[in-house]
Amino acid sequence: MDTVSSDSVGRFLTVADTADILNVSPADVVELVRSAELPAISVGSPGRWRIERTVLEAYIETKYEETRRMGLWQESDLASLPEVSDGAIRRPGDS
């Protein structure tokens, strides 16, 4: 269960808040930020990253879409494989 709700934080999340929401380690979040996969801003001392709540939500939606597309791609890739039935190869479209 998330301990961070949108009501309990402002516009920006800390690395720890973001890690809690994503259920990953803070080090994983920092790596996502440093690789530019998860946009963030540095505020104050070096290494004090802040992730905008709306940016995190967009990141999560993007990951859902990537997962959906990968599933469709794998499904279509398997559909092109011939099936073996009683020792005979049956290709899609064969009667």
C-alpha positions as CSV (number, residue, x, y, z in Angstrom):
1,M,0.0,0.0,0.0
2,D,1.3,3.4,-0.9
3,T,2.2,5.6,2.1
4,V,2.3,8.7,-0.2
5,S,-1.0,10.1,-1.3
6,S,-1.6,13.1,-3.6
7,D,-3.2,14.9,-0.7
8,S,-0.1,14.5,1.6
9,V,2.5,16.0,-0.8
10,G,2.7,19.0,-3.0
11,R,3.5,19.4,-6.6
12,F,6.9,17.7,-6.3
13,L,7.9,14.3,-4.9
14,T,11.2,13.4,-3.3
15,V,13.2,10.4,-4.5
16,A,12.0,8.5,-1.4
17,D,8.4,9.3,-2.2
18,T,8.8,8.3,-5.8
19,A,10.5,5.0,-4.8
20,D,7.7,4.3,-2.4
21,I,5.0,4.8,-5.1
22,L,6.9,2.7,-7.7
23,N,7.8,0.1,-5.0
24,V,11.5,0.3,-6.0
25,S,14.6,1.4,-4.1
26,P,15.7,5.1,-4.0
27,A,18.8,4.1,-5.9
28,D,16.6,2.7,-8.7
29,V,14.8,6.1,-8.9
30,V,18.1,8.0,-9.0
31,E,19.2,5.7,-11.9
32,L,16.0,6.4,-13.8
33,V,16.6,10.2,-13.3
34,R,20.3,10.1,-14.3
35,S,19.4,8.1,-17.4
36,A,16.8,10.7,-18.3
37,E,14.1,8.0,-18.4
38,L,12.3,9.8,-15.6
39,P,12.5,13.6,-15.9
40,A,13.4,15.4,-12.6
41,I,14.8,18.7,-11.4
42,S,17.7,19.2,-9.0
43,V,16.8,21.6,-6.2
44,G,19.3,22.8,-3.5
45,S,22.2,20.6,-2.7
46,P,23.6,18.4,-5.5
47,G,21.6,15.2,-5.7
48,R,18.4,16.6,-4.2
49,W,16.1,15.5,-7.0
50,R,12.4,16.3,-7.2
51,I,10.0,14.6,-9.5
52,E,6.8,16.4,-10.5
53,R,3.7,14.3,-9.6
54,T,2.3,14.7,-13.1
55,V,5.5,13.7,-14.7
56,L,5.6,10.5,-12.6
57,E,2.0,9.7,-13.6
58,A,2.9,10.2,-17.3
59,Y,5.9,7.9,-16.7
60,I,3.7,5.2,-15.2
61,E,1.2,5.5,-18.1
62,T,4.0,5.2,-20.6
63,K,5.2,2.0,-18.9
64,Y,1.7,0.6,-19.1
65,E,1.6,1.4,-22.8
66,E,5.0,-0.2,-23.4
67,T,3.8,-3.3,-21.7
68,R,0.6,-3.4,-23.7
69,R,2.5,-3.0,-27.0
70,M,5.1,-5.6,-26.1
71,G,2.3,-8.1,-25.3
72,L,0.6,-7.4,-28.7
73,W,4.0,-7.7,-30.5
74,Q,4.7,-11.1,-28.8
75,E,1.1,-12.2,-29.6
76,S,1.5,-11.3,-33.3
77,D,5.0,-12.9,-33.4
78,L,3.5,-16.2,-32.1
79,A,0.6,-16.1,-34.5
80,S,3.0,-16.4,-37.5
81,L,4.5,-19.7,-36.2
82,P,3.2,-22.8,-37.9
83,E,1.4,-25.3,-35.7
84,V,2.3,-29.0,-35.7
85,S,-0.7,-31.3,-35.7
86,D,-0.4,-35.0,-36.0
87,G,3.0,-34.7,-37.5
88,A,1.9,-32.2,-40.2
89,I,2.8,-28.6,-40.3
90,R,-0.3,-26.3,-40.4
91,R,0.3,-22.7,-41.2
92,P,-2.2,-19.9,-40.4
93,G,-4.9,-19.8,-43.1
94,D,-4.5,-23.5,-44.0
95,S,-7.8,-25.5,-44.0
